[in-house]
Amino acid sequence: MGGGGFFLMNRLCTGLVLWLSGFSGIALADVAASVQQRLQPTTLSADEQLTELRWFSQAAQPYRGLTVRVVSERIATHWYESQVLAPLFTELTGIRVIHEITGEDDVVNKLNAQQDTGLQLYDGYISDSDLIGAHFRSGQVLALSDFMAGDGASVTLPTLALDDFIGLPFTTGPDGKLYQLPDQQFANLYWFRHDWFSRPELRKAFRQQYGYNLGVPQNWSAYEDIAEFFTYHVKKIDGVPVYGHMDYGAHDPSLGWRLSDAWLGMAGVGDLGLPNGLPVDDWGIRVEGCHPVGASMARGGALDSPAAVYALERYVFWLKRFAPPQAIDLTFTQAGPVASQGQIAQQIFWYTAFTADYTQPGIEVVDDNGKPLWRVAPSPHGAYWLPGMKSGYQDAGSWTFLTNTPAPRLKAAWLYAQFLVSRSVSLNKTLQGLTPIRRSDIFSAAMTERAESLGGLVEFYRSQAVHAWTPTGTNVPDYAEMASLWWKEAHPAIAGRITAGQAMRNLAQAMDTHLGSLEKSALACAPKLNPVTSAEQWQARPGAPKPALAHEKPQGVTLSYEEAIRAWQ
């Protein structure tokens, strides 16, 4: 669930006054024009933007004076929404918004509590699209496509332009219905010190040691060689100790995100096919039709397969051998800023939501001209990965509404959600939090102007490769509970109490047990576990689960940064 509890700083404007008492004689057009001045730039013309803002004012008239309460995780984009955009929406519409910011796991807990108890806790949630497998099955999450065509038609923005959103495949169920509307997106990519990789003396030393060029790693073999090179051969740069890898390993829910956010997909655990592999996905879960049938190899899954064990082994080995000694005891939040402090050469699993903080003037990874010394590039693949498989993880924090929300507050909250993602607002918001959701913003002149300062972020989102970075898919029927199994079962291997193989067997069994507990539930597309057979029987078939490779560390392969970026295209 990439996204959880980031360390992002609140650098945002605070001091806007909430406007709660109606228009007080101010003409509707004047209010819209006033708000328009504070929502620049935009990809709309001035007339188009003003028309869209006036629509919000008119559509909100029946709901003026209402207070709606929404909640989202703690990242810069949502701080901007809460402290800057929510007051503007109130000024425009007369609807008061309490936009609460909390930890990612707490958002999920609140969402589950409202579903479990039936109590009206919030009128809207910005929750990860990773929950789509639960949302479309539960019957408690509003199908937005039905709502927009029915009861919500009068409060659905005519210029919403759904085909402009890049993340709708992540928030659409197997039934073809849209259950969530993306509000922000970010990916996990490969991050590295471009300035260090460009030093002639380091390039020469690496080639002498490993027989190929220092560059952007295309496979995990090269990543490991580069990690070893900086940690044990370079050791210091400009008198400062350096490390070839950064990660985290504390016994904490964020460890679960680290592994479930497509780490197995990057290793090559699942099957070919986007967005998640079919019939076996990047969680190692096999699906038949829409029914999950098992995670263990004995049931046709791949969560305890050689590829999955390899994925955990590499993660643990690199963490202990190439990362700073304290990394093994850090959580995601604590580990987030470490690479920005100037001692890390590369990081295989770096979320682009950090971009805003890694471009701040005066930090160790930005030069005197304000340009980043780092770059992001395509993530290297594990030994079991094949072309046509997903390449990494992309988080899509998305608006989610429950069916038990009273109609007036639901419609008022839906207006607020659309305001935050409308073309009147989205480019302005994207430039603040750097979590783009619309193609029109990604290809805008404003993003072109910023590209040089964003280390490859714009190039990634403008490439075709963006389609190979995907969230957790619809095979996972109970994300909230199943996601917690990852960190609980994997940490004993990190602590050295059991092997990676045993940890993955325990995890696969725990997943099967939970899937089995849902078999007789009222969920749509409920699990139907396969009978237990031999793992060898399944491994003899094409695709996942795959038999062990004779050599899991092939020759390292690298590209120059320019070549790696072209490969994205």
RAHUNOR-V658045 format. One record per residue. N is the residue number from 1. RES is the residue in three letters. SS is DSSP state (~ for helix, > for strand, _ for the rest). PSI is psi in radians with two decimals (* if undefined). Layout:
BEGIN
{{N & RES & SS & PSI} {N & RES & SS & PSI}}
END
This chain:
BEGIN
{{1 & MET & _ & 1.03} {2 & GLY & _ & 2.26} {3 & GLY & _ & -0.20} {4 & GLY & _ & 2.44} {5 & GLY & _ & 1.00} {6 & PHE & _ & 2.81} {7 & PHE & _ & 0.18} {8 & LEU & _ & 2.40} {9 & MET & _ & 2.62} {10 & ASN & _ & 1.66} {11 & ARG & _ & 0.39} {12 & LEU & _ & 2.75} {13 & CYS & _ & 2.30} {14 & THR & _ & -2.64} {15 & GLY & _ & 0.01} {16 & LEU & _ & 2.38} {17 & VAL & _ & 2.26} {18 & LEU & _ & 2.35} {19 & TRP & _ & 1.90} {20 & LEU & _ & -0.08} {21 & SER & _ & 0.55} {22 & GLY & _ & -3.03} {23 & PHE & _ & -0.13} {24 & SER & _ & 0.69} {25 & GLY & _ & -0.11} {26 & ILE & _ & 2.30} {27 & ALA & _ & 2.52} {28 & LEU & ~ & -0.78} {29 & ALA & ~ & -0.65} {30 & ASP & ~ & -0.68} {31 & VAL & ~ & -0.84} {32 & ALA & ~ & -0.72} {33 & ALA & ~ & -0.64} {34 & SER & ~ & -0.77} {35 & VAL & ~ & -0.69} {36 & GLN & ~ & -0.69} {37 & GLN & ~ & -0.45} {38 & ARG & _ & 0.17} {39 & LEU & _ & 0.83} {40 & GLN & _ & 2.59} {41 & PRO & _ & 3.02} {42 & THR & _ & 2.75} {43 & THR & _ & -0.07} {44 & LEU & _ & 2.75} {45 & SER & _ & 2.89} {46 & ALA & ~ & -0.74} {47 & ASP & ~ & -0.72} {48 & GLU & ~ & -0.74} {49 & GLN & ~ & -0.75} {50 & LEU & ~ & -0.70} {51 & THR & ~ & -0.73} {52 & GLU & ~ & -0.75} {53 & LEU & ~ & -0.67} {54 & ARG & ~ & -0.60} {55 & TRP & ~ & -0.76} {56 & PHE & ~ & -0.76} {57 & SER & ~ & -0.76} {58 & GLN & ~ & -0.80} {59 & ALA & ~ & -0.44} {60 & ALA & _ & -0.11} {61 & GLN & ~ & -0.74} {62 & PRO & ~ & -0.22} {63 & TYR & ~ & 0.13} {64 & ARG & _ & 2.40} {65 & GLY & _ & -0.27} {66 & LEU & _ & 2.63} {67 & THR & > & 2.23} {68 & VAL & > & 2.63} {69 & ARG & > & 2.20} {70 & VAL & > & 2.86} {71 & VAL & > & 2.54} {72 & SER & > & 2.94} {73 & GLU & > & 2.97} {74 & ARG & _ & 1.45} {75 & ILE & _ & 2.89} {76 & ALA & ~ & -0.67} {77 & THR & ~ & -0.77} {78 & HIS & ~ & -0.54} {79 & TRP & ~ & -0.74} {80 & TYR & ~ & -0.73} {81 & GLU & ~ & -0.82} {82 & SER & ~ & -0.74} {83 & GLN & ~ & -0.36} {84 & VAL & ~ & -0.90} {85 & LEU & ~ & -0.64} {86 & ALA & ~ & -0.81} {87 & PRO & ~ & -0.62} {88 & LEU & ~ & -0.69} {89 & PHE & ~ & -0.73} {90 & THR & ~ & -0.76} {91 & GLU & ~ & -0.65} {92 & LEU & ~ & -0.61} {93 & THR & ~ & -0.35} {94 & GLY & _ & 0.07} {95 & ILE & _ & 2.13} {96 & ARG & > & 2.33} {97 & VAL & > & 2.19} {98 & ILE & > & 1.82} {99 & HIS & > & 1.76} {100 & GLU & > & 2.45} {101 & ILE & > & 2.27} {102 & THR & > & -3.08} {103 & GLY & _ & 2.69} {104 & GLU & ~ & -0.74} {105 & ASP & ~ & -0.55} {106 & ASP & ~ & -0.62} {107 & VAL & ~ & -0.81} {108 & VAL & ~ & -0.73} {109 & ASN & ~ & -0.71} {110 & LYS & ~ & -0.73} {111 & LEU & ~ & -0.78} {112 & ASN & ~ & -0.69} {113 & ALA & ~ & -0.70} {114 & GLN & ~ & -0.66} {115 & GLN & ~ & -0.70} {116 & ASP & ~ & -0.65} {117 & THR & ~ & -0.38} {118 & GLY & _ & 0.01} {119 & LEU & _ & 2.53} {120 & GLN & _ & 1.62} {121 & LEU & _ & -0.82} {122 & TYR & _ & 2.73} {123 & ASP & _ & -0.22} {124 & GLY & > & 2.61} {125 & TYR & > & 2.44} {126 & ILE & > & 1.74} {127 & SER & > & 2.76} {128 & ASP & > & 2.56} {129 & SER & ~ & -0.16} {130 & ASP & ~ & -0.39} {131 & LEU & ~ & 0.08} {132 & ILE & ~ & -0.61} {133 & GLY & ~ & -0.59} {134 & ALA & ~ & -0.66} {135 & HIS & ~ & -0.83} {136 & PHE & ~ & -0.36} {137 & ARG & ~ & -0.50} {138 & SER & ~ & -0.52} {139 & GLY & _ & 0.00} {140 & GLN & _ & -0.16} {141 & VAL & > & 2.31} {142 & LEU & _ & 2.22} {143 & ALA & _ & 1.85} {144 & LEU & ~ & -0.61} {145 & SER & ~ & -0.68} {146 & ASP & ~ & -0.74} {147 & PHE & ~ & -0.78} {148 & MET & ~ & -0.55} {149 & ALA & ~ & -0.21} {150 & GLY & _ & -1.94} {151 & ASP & _ & -0.46} {152 & GLY & _ & 0.15} {153 & ALA & ~ & -0.71} {154 & SER & ~ & -0.31} {155 & VAL & ~ & 0.38} {156 & THR & _ & 2.15} {157 & LEU & _ & 2.11} {158 & PRO & _ & -0.45} {159 & THR & _ & 0.45} {160 & LEU & _ & -0.61} {161 & ALA & _ & 1.15} {162 & LEU & ~ & -0.56} {163 & ASP & ~ & -0.11} {164 & ASP & ~ & -0.26} {165 & PHE & > & 2.40} {166 & ILE & _ & -0.25} {167 & GLY & _ & 0.16} {168 & LEU & ~ & -0.57} {169 & PRO & ~ & -0.44} {170 & PHE & ~ & -0.34} {171 & THR & ~ & 0.30} {172 & THR & > & 2.30} {173 & GLY & _ & 2.95} {174 & PRO & _ & -0.33} {175 & ASP & _ & 0.02} {176 & GLY & _ & 0.05} {177 & LYS & _ & 2.55} {178 & LEU & > & 2.15} {179 & TYR & _ & -0.30} {180 & GLN & _ & 2.64} {181 & LEU & > & 2.04} {182 & PRO & > & 2.37} {183 & ASP & > & -0.53} {184 & GLN & > & 2.65} {185 & GLN & > & 2.56} {186 & PHE & > & 2.77} {187 & ALA & > & 2.83} {188 & ASN & > & 2.14} {189 & LEU & > & 3.05} {190 & TYR & > & 2.27} {191 & TRP & > & 2.41} {192 & PHE & > & 2.80} {193 & ARG & > & 1.66} {194 & HIS & ~ & -0.63} {195 & ASP & ~ & -0.68} {196 & TRP & ~ & -0.75} {197 & PHE & ~ & -0.32} {198 & SER & _ & -0.12} {199 & ARG & _ & 2.19} {200 & PRO & ~ & -0.70} {201 & GLU & ~ & -0.60} {202 & LEU & ~ & -0.65} {203 & ARG & ~ & -0.74} {204 & LYS & ~ & -0.77} {205 & ALA & ~ & -0.67} {206 & PHE & ~ & -0.76} {207 & ARG & ~ & -0.67} {208 & GLN & ~ & -0.63} {209 & GLN & ~ & -0.70} {210 & TYR & ~ & -0.19} {211 & GLY & _ & 0.12} {212 & TYR & _ & 3.04} {213 & ASN & _ & 2.51} {214 & LEU & _ & 2.15} {215 & GLY & _ & -2.89} {216 & VAL & > & 2.07} {217 & PRO & > & 2.39} {218 & GLN & _ & -0.26} {219 & ASN & > & 2.93} {220 & TRP & ~ & -0.42} {221 & SER & ~ & -0.83} {222 & ALA & ~ & -0.70} {223 & TYR & ~ & -0.75} {224 & GLU & ~ & -0.71} {225 & ASP & ~ & -0.77} {226 & ILE & ~ & -0.69} {227 & ALA & ~ & -0.76} {228 & GLU & ~ & -0.73} {229 & PHE & ~ & -0.90} {230 & PHE & ~ & -0.63} {231 & THR & ~ & -0.72} {232 & TYR & ~ & -0.29} {233 & HIS & ~ & -0.80} {234 & VAL & ~ & -0.88} {235 & LYS & _ & -0.88} {236 & LYS & > & 2.53} {237 & ILE & > & 2.18} {238 & ASP & _ & 0.64} {239 & GLY & _ & 0.02} {240 & VAL & > & 2.28} {241 & PRO & > & 2.45} {242 & VAL & _ & 2.79} {243 & TYR & > & 2.59} {244 & GLY & _ & 0.08} {245 & HIS & _ & 2.62} {246 & MET & _ & 2.44} {247 & ASP & _ & -2.91} {248 & TYR & _ & 2.78} {249 & GLY & _ & 0.37} {250 & ALA & _ & 2.72} {251 & HIS & _ & 1.57} {252 & ASP & _ & 2.62} {253 & PRO & ~ & -0.50} {254 & SER & ~ & -0.37} {255 & LEU & ~ & -0.61} {256 & GLY & ~ & -0.76} {257 & TRP & ~ & -0.68} {258 & ARG & ~ & -0.64} {259 & LEU & ~ & -0.66} {260 & SER & ~ & -0.35} {261 & ASP & _ & 1.03} {262 & ALA & _ & 0.25} {263 & TRP & ~ & -0.70} {264 & LEU & ~ & -0.61} {265 & GLY & ~ & -0.71} {266 & MET & ~ & -0.56} {267 & ALA & ~ & -0.47} {268 & GLY & _ & 0.51} {269 & VAL & _ & -0.73} {270 & GLY & _ & -2.77} {271 & ASP & _ & 3.00} {272 & LEU & _ & 2.77} {273 & GLY & _ & 2.46} {274 & LEU & _ & 2.57} {275 & PRO & _ & -0.25} {276 & ASN & _ & 0.02} {277 & GLY & _ & 2.39} {278 & LEU & _ & 2.24} {279 & PRO & _ & -0.15} {280 & VAL & > & 2.21} {281 & ASP & _ & -3.02} {282 & ASP & _ & -0.01} {283 & TRP & _ & -0.04} {284 & GLY & _ & 0.24} {285 & ILE & _ & 2.25} {286 & ARG & > & 2.46} {287 & VAL & > & 2.49} {288 & GLU & > & 2.04} {289 & GLY & _ & -2.06} {290 & CYS & _ & 0.17} {291 & HIS & > & 2.05} {292 & PRO & > & 2.34} {293 & VAL & > & -0.03} {294 & GLY & > & 2.65} {295 & ALA & _ & -0.48} {296 & SER & _ & 2.72} {297 & MET & ~ & -0.56} {298 & ALA & ~ & -0.32} {299 & ARG & ~ & 0.20} {300 & GLY & _ & 0.01} {301 & GLY & _ & -3.00} {302 & ALA & _ & 0.30} {303 & LEU & _ & -0.38} {304 & ASP & _ & 0.39} {305 & SER & _ & 2.87} {306 & PRO & ~ & -0.64} {307 & ALA & ~ & -0.67} {308 & ALA & ~ & -0.70} {309 & VAL & ~ & -0.75} {310 & TYR & ~ & -0.74} {311 & ALA & ~ & -0.80} {312 & LEU & ~ & -0.68} {313 & GLU & ~ & -0.79} {314 & ARG & ~ & -0.76} {315 & TYR & ~ & -0.84} {316 & VAL & ~ & -0.76} {317 & PHE & ~ & -0.83} {318 & TRP & ~ & -0.72} {319 & LEU & ~ & -0.78} {320 & LYS & ~ & -0.52} {321 & ARG & ~ & -0.56} {322 & PHE & ~ & -0.20} {323 & ALA & _ & 2.82} {324 & PRO & _ & 2.56} {325 & PRO & ~ & -0.57} {326 & GLN & ~ & -0.21} {327 & ALA & ~ & -0.60} {328 & ILE & ~ & -0.34} {329 & ASP & ~ & 0.13} {330 & LEU & _ & 2.62} {331 & THR & _ & 3.05} {332 & PHE & ~ & -0.80} {333 & THR & ~ & -0.75} {334 & GLN & ~ & -0.60} {335 & ALA & ~ & -0.42} {336 & GLY & _ & -0.84} {337 & PRO & _ & -0.07} {338 & VAL & ~ & -0.80} {339 & ALA & ~ & -0.44} {340 & SER & ~ & -0.13} {341 & GLN & ~ & -0.02} {342 & GLY & _ & 0.26} {343 & GLN & _ & 0.05} {344 & ILE & > & 2.27} {345 & ALA & _ & -0.61} {346 & GLN & > & 2.76} {347 & GLN & > & 2.07} {348 & ILE & > & -0.37} {349 & PHE & > & 1.46} {350 & TRP & > & 2.14} {351 & TYR & > & 2.33} {352 & THR & ~ & -0.16} {353 & ALA & ~ & -0.30} {354 & PHE & ~ & -0.17} {355 & THR & _ & -0.80} {356 & ALA & _ & -0.69} {357 & ASP & ~ & -0.46} {358 & TYR & ~ & 0.07} {359 & THR & ~ & 0.22} {360 & GLN & _ & 2.36} {361 & PRO & _ & 2.47} {362 & GLY & _ & -0.19} {363 & ILE & _ & 2.90} {364 & GLU & _ & -0.32} {365 & VAL & _ & 0.37} {366 & VAL & > & 2.37} {367 & ASP & _ & -3.12} {368 & ASP & _ & -0.32} {369 & ASN & _ & 0.10} {370 & GLY & _ & 0.18} {371 & LYS & _ & 2.50} {372 & PRO & > & 2.46} {373 & LEU & _ & -0.09} {374 & TRP & > & 2.94} {375 & ARG & > & 2.79} {376 & VAL & > & 2.63} {377 & ALA & > & 3.00} {378 & PRO & _ & 2.44} {379 & SER & _ & 2.44} {380 & PRO & _ & 2.70} {381 & HIS & > & 2.65} {382 & GLY & _ & 3.03} {383 & ALA & _ & -0.42} {384 & TYR & _ & -0.05} {385 & TRP & _ & 2.52} {386 & LEU & _ & 2.61} {387 & PRO & _ & 2.39} {388 & GLY & _ & -0.10} {389 & MET & _ & 2.83} {390 & LYS & _ & 2.64} {391 & SER & _ & -0.20} {392 & GLY & > & -2.98} {393 & TYR & _ & 2.48} {394 & GLN & > & 2.18} {395 & ASP & > & 2.42} {396 & ALA & > & 1.59} {397 & GLY & > & 2.13} {398 & SER & > & 2.55} {399 & TRP & > & 2.25} {400 & THR & > & 2.29} {401 & PHE & _ & 2.50} {402 & LEU & > & 2.62} {403 & THR & _ & -0.28} {404 & ASN & _ & 0.14} {405 & THR & _ & 2.23} {406 & PRO & _ & 2.42} {407 & ALA & ~ & -0.81} {408 & PRO & ~ & -0.75} {409 & ARG & ~ & -0.59} {410 & LEU & ~ & -0.81} {411 & LYS & ~ & -0.65} {412 & ALA & ~ & -0.73} {413 & ALA & ~ & -0.63} {414 & TRP & ~ & -0.65} {415 & LEU & ~ & -0.75} {416 & TYR & ~ & -0.78} {417 & ALA & ~ & -0.80} {418 & GLN & ~ & -0.64} {419 & PHE & ~ & -0.79} {420 & LEU & ~ & -0.43} {421 & VAL & ~ & 0.02} {422 & SER & _ & 2.77} {423 & ARG & _ & -0.34} {424 & SER & _ & -0.46} {425 & VAL & _ & -0.55} {426 & SER & ~ & -0.66} {427 & LEU & ~ & -0.76} {428 & ASN & ~ & -0.78} {429 & LYS & ~ & -0.67} {430 & THR & ~ & -0.70} {431 & LEU & ~ & -0.35} {432 & GLN & ~ & -0.92} {433 & GLY & ~ & -0.25} {434 & LEU & _ & 0.76} {435 & THR & _ & 1.28} {436 & PRO & _ & 2.59} {437 & ILE & _ & -0.27} {438 & ARG & > & 2.41} {439 & ARG & ~ & -0.69} {440 & SER & ~ & -0.60} {441 & ASP & ~ & -0.74} {442 & ILE & ~ & -0.67} {443 & PHE & _ & 0.28} {444 & SER & _ & 2.81} {445 & ALA & ~ & -0.60} {446 & ALA & ~ & -0.68} {447 & MET & ~ & -0.61} {448 & THR & ~ & -0.73} {449 & GLU & ~ & -0.60} {450 & ARG & ~ & -0.24} {451 & ALA & ~ & -0.75} {452 & GLU & ~ & -0.43} {453 & SER & ~ & 0.03} {454 & LEU & _ & 0.17} {455 & GLY & _ & 0.41} {456 & GLY & _ & -0.09} {457 & LEU & ~ & -0.80} {458 & VAL & ~ & -0.71} {459 & GLU & ~ & -0.68} {460 & PHE & ~ & -0.87} {461 & TYR & ~ & -0.30} {462 & ARG & ~ & -0.07} {463 & SER & _ & 2.90} {464 & GLN & ~ & -0.36} {465 & ALA & ~ & -0.37} {466 & VAL & ~ & -0.46} {467 & HIS & ~ & -0.30} {468 & ALA & ~ & 0.01} {469 & TRP & > & 1.93} {470 & THR & _ & 2.68} {471 & PRO & _ & -3.07} {472 & THR & _ & 2.46} {473 & GLY & _ & -2.94} {474 & THR & _ & -0.09} {475 & ASN & _ & -0.34} {476 & VAL & _ & 1.83} {477 & PRO & _ & -0.23} {478 & ASP & _ & 1.23} {479 & TYR & ~ & -0.78} {480 & ALA & ~ & -0.76} {481 & GLU & ~ & -0.70} {482 & MET & ~ & -0.53} {483 & ALA & ~ & -0.56} {484 & SER & ~ & -0.35} {485 & LEU & ~ & -0.53} {486 & TRP & ~ & -0.94} {487 & TRP & ~ & -0.58} {488 & LYS & ~ & -0.67} {489 & GLU & ~ & -0.46} {490 & ALA & ~ & -0.54} {491 & HIS & ~ & -0.65} {492 & PRO & ~ & -0.55} {493 & ALA & ~ & -0.66} {494 & ILE & ~ & -0.66} {495 & ALA & _ & -0.13} {496 & GLY & _ & 0.19} {497 & ARG & _ & -0.49} {498 & ILE & _ & 2.96} {499 & THR & _ & 2.87} {500 & ALA & ~ & -0.66} {501 & GLY & ~ & -0.77} {502 & GLN & ~ & -0.68} {503 & ALA & ~ & -0.75} {504 & MET & ~ & -0.56} {505 & ARG & ~ & -0.72} {506 & ASN & ~ & -0.72} {507 & LEU & ~ & -0.77} {508 & ALA & ~ & -0.71} {509 & GLN & ~ & -0.71} {510 & ALA & ~ & -0.69} {511 & MET & ~ & -0.79} {512 & ASP & ~ & -0.74} {513 & THR & ~ & -0.75} {514 & HIS & ~ & -0.72} {515 & LEU & ~ & -0.72} {516 & GLY & ~ & -0.59} {517 & SER & ~ & -0.29} {518 & LEU & _ & -0.06} {519 & GLU & _ & -0.68} {520 & LYS & _ & 0.27} {521 & SER & _ & 3.01} {522 & ALA & _ & 0.14} {523 & LEU & _ & 2.49} {524 & ALA & _ & 2.55} {525 & CYS & _ & 0.78} {526 & ALA & _ & 2.72} {527 & PRO & _ & 2.60} {528 & LYS & _ & 1.57} {529 & LEU & _ & 2.37} {530 & ASN & _ & 2.67} {531 & PRO & _ & 2.70} {532 & VAL & _ & 2.20} {533 & THR & _ & -2.82} {534 & SER & _ & 2.53} {535 & ALA & ~ & -0.64} {536 & GLU & ~ & -0.60} {537 & GLN & ~ & -0.73} {538 & TRP & ~ & -0.65} {539 & GLN & ~ & -0.37} {540 & ALA & _ & -0.26} {541 & ARG & _ & 2.79} {542 & PRO & _ & 2.63} {543 & GLY & _ & -2.79} {544 & ALA & _ & 2.56} {545 & PRO & _ & 2.42} {546 & LYS & _ & 2.52} {547 & PRO & _ & 2.84} {548 & ALA & _ & 2.46} {549 & LEU & _ & 2.58} {550 & ALA & _ & -0.59} {551 & HIS & _ & 1.99} {552 & GLU & _ & 0.02} {553 & LYS & _ & 1.46} {554 & PRO & _ & 3.11} {555 & GLN & _ & 2.37} {556 & GLY & _ & 2.52} {557 & VAL & _ & 2.31} {558 & THR & > & 2.81} {559 & LEU & > & 2.74} {560 & SER & _ & 2.83} {561 & TYR & ~ & -0.71} {562 & GLU & ~ & -0.71} {563 & GLU & ~ & -0.67} {564 & ALA & ~ & -0.70} {565 & ILE & ~ & -0.70} {566 & ARG & ~ & -0.60} {567 & ALA & ~ & -0.51} {568 & TRP & ~ & -0.61} {569 & GLN & _ & *}}
END
